[in-house]
Amino acid sequence: MAGYIFTYIIETAMENRTRLLSNWNRVKKRLQEKFSILTDEDLYLHTENQDEMLRKIGEKLGMQRQFVLKMITTLL
């Protein structure tokens, strides 16, 4: 049972990552509409900088990384 749950969590995370990468321009636009303080540089995304980008957004908005990630996931 624990193995199934772990597999489900990993698969869900990978699906979210794929959705995020494929829809990033739309998500980026919505974030900039909602938070005009965010710049293109803050929202520059590629596979190697995802954690750094989440940290920058969190610092600018005064949010913890987990809340930034949850907010982005809801915009997908």
Secondary structure, 3 states (H helix, E strand, C coil): CHHHHHHHHHHHHHHHHHHHHHCHHHHHHHHHHHCCCCCCCCCCCCCCCHHHHHHHHHHHHCCCHHHHHHHHHHHC
